[in-house]
Amino acid sequence: MNLCVVICLECSGIHRKLGMSVSKIRSLKLDNISDEVLEFFLANNTKQMNGMWEKNILSQSTSKPSFESSSEVKEKWIIDKYINHKFMDRQESKNFVELMCEAMDAGRLADIVGIVCLR
């Protein structure tokens, strides 16, 4: 939820293992998610959000894990991407992540949309 991406079941397990201070995982099918949040995810799809999280992926000479990649490879990718912000623009990453987390924690969806639109 706080990272504004939709992920597969296996990756959600890795995110859960890293703790809520990194990722706040919710199930689209099992959890009660407000219509406002669902509309946000539909309007700002994962591909668009990954455009921010993976902005500098080409300069890192690495490739994104595939469905067939091992859990270890996926976990390293998730840590590099969401904890180390390895693929984000370094100048934007800290401010962006802090703003997104604060807005999501406070339930200020309009602020989140504004933050995303500025990118």
C-alpha positions as CSV (number, residue, x, y, z in Angstrom):
1,M,0.0,0.0,0.0
2,N,2.6,2.6,1.0
3,L,4.7,1.8,-2.1
4,C,1.7,2.2,-4.5
5,V,2.4,-1.0,-6.4
6,V,0.6,-4.3,-7.1
7,I,2.7,-7.4,-6.6
8,C,2.4,-11.1,-6.9
9,L,1.8,-13.5,-4.0
10,E,5.4,-14.7,-3.8
11,C,6.8,-11.1,-3.7
12,S,4.2,-10.1,-1.2
13,G,5.6,-12.8,1.1
14,I,9.1,-11.3,0.7
15,H,7.7,-7.8,1.4
16,R,5.9,-9.1,4.5
17,K,9.2,-10.6,5.8
18,L,10.9,-7.2,5.5
19,G,8.3,-5.7,7.9
20,M,5.7,-3.0,7.9
21,S,8.4,-0.3,8.2
22,V,9.3,-1.2,4.6
23,S,6.0,-2.4,3.0
24,K,2.4,-2.4,4.1
25,I,1.0,-5.4,2.2
26,R,-2.7,-5.8,1.6
27,S,-4.6,-8.4,-0.4
28,L,-6.8,-7.1,-3.2
29,K,-9.1,-10.0,-2.6
30,L,-9.0,-10.7,1.1
31,D,-8.6,-7.2,2.8
32,N,-11.1,-4.4,3.0
33,I,-9.6,-1.7,0.8
34,S,-11.5,1.5,0.3
35,D,-12.9,2.4,-3.1
36,E,-10.8,5.6,-3.1
37,V,-7.6,3.6,-2.7
38,L,-8.6,1.1,-5.4
39,E,-9.4,3.9,-7.8
40,F,-6.0,5.4,-7.1
41,F,-4.3,2.1,-8.0
42,L,-6.3,1.8,-11.1
43,A,-5.5,5.3,-12.2
44,N,-1.8,5.0,-11.3
45,N,-0.9,1.6,-12.4
46,T,2.1,-0.4,-11.3
47,K,3.9,0.3,-14.6
48,Q,3.7,4.0,-14.0
49,M,4.8,3.7,-10.4
50,N,7.7,1.5,-11.4
51,G,8.7,4.3,-13.8
52,M,9.7,6.1,-10.6
53,W,11.0,3.2,-8.5
54,E,13.1,2.0,-11.5
55,K,14.0,5.3,-13.2
56,N,17.7,4.5,-13.3
57,I,17.7,0.7,-13.7
58,L,19.7,0.8,-17.0
59,S,22.6,2.6,-15.4
60,Q,22.9,-0.1,-12.7
61,S,23.7,-2.9,-15.2
62,T,21.2,-5.3,-13.6
63,S,18.0,-6.9,-14.8
64,K,14.6,-7.2,-13.2
65,P,13.9,-10.7,-11.8
66,S,11.4,-12.9,-13.8
67,F,8.6,-15.1,-12.5
68,E,11.1,-18.0,-12.7
69,S,13.8,-16.3,-10.6
70,S,14.6,-17.7,-7.2
71,S,13.2,-16.2,-4.0
72,E,16.7,-15.1,-3.1
73,V,17.1,-13.1,-6.3
74,K,13.7,-11.5,-5.9
75,E,14.5,-10.6,-2.3
76,K,17.7,-8.9,-3.2
77,W,15.9,-7.0,-6.0
78,I,13.2,-5.9,-3.5
79,I,15.7,-4.7,-1.0
80,D,17.7,-2.8,-3.6
81,K,14.6,-1.3,-5.1
82,Y,12.5,-0.3,-2.0
83,I,15.0,-0.1,0.9
84,N,18.2,1.1,-0.9
85,H,16.3,3.0,-3.6
86,K,19.1,1.8,-5.9
87,F,17.1,2.5,-9.1
88,M,15.5,5.8,-8.2
89,D,16.9,9.2,-9.0
90,R,19.1,9.7,-5.9
91,Q,18.1,13.4,-5.4
92,E,14.4,12.6,-5.5
93,S,14.2,9.3,-3.7
94,K,14.3,10.3,0.0
95,N,11.9,13.1,-0.4
96,F,9.5,11.0,-2.5
97,V,9.4,8.0,-0.2
98,E,9.0,10.1,2.9
99,L,6.1,12.1,1.3
100,M,4.4,9.0,0.0
101,C,4.6,7.2,3.4
102,E,3.4,10.2,5.4
103,A,0.4,10.7,3.1
104,M,-0.5,7.0,3.0
105,D,-0.2,6.7,6.8
106,A,-2.5,9.7,7.2
107,G,-5.0,8.5,4.6
108,R,-4.5,11.6,2.5
109,L,-5.1,10.2,-0.9
110,A,-5.3,13.6,-2.6
111,D,-1.7,14.3,-1.4
112,I,-0.5,11.0,-2.8
113,V,-2.0,11.7,-6.2
114,G,-0.3,15.1,-6.1
115,I,3.0,13.6,-5.3
116,V,2.7,11.1,-8.1
117,C,1.7,13.7,-10.6
118,L,4.7,15.8,-9.8
119,R,7.0,13.0,-10.9
